Amino acid sequence: MYVLIKNRLASKWELETVYTLDEALKLYALHQMEQDIEKGMAEELNAKAENR
């Protein structure tokens, strides 16, 4: 859950009082998916740049 706080997706207070554990885990999963997509896009751009 530290990742959610560090990336300002949720505050400690929100995680303790607003979100259920399931909701917080879904938010974390969405964050990880976004990170994976951005990494893939960066790798794709790097591969295209190397082929020029």
Secondary structure, DSSP 4 states (H G I P E B T S, - for coil): -HHHHHTTSS-HHHHHHT--HHHHHHHHHHHHHHHHHHHHHHHHHHHHHHT-
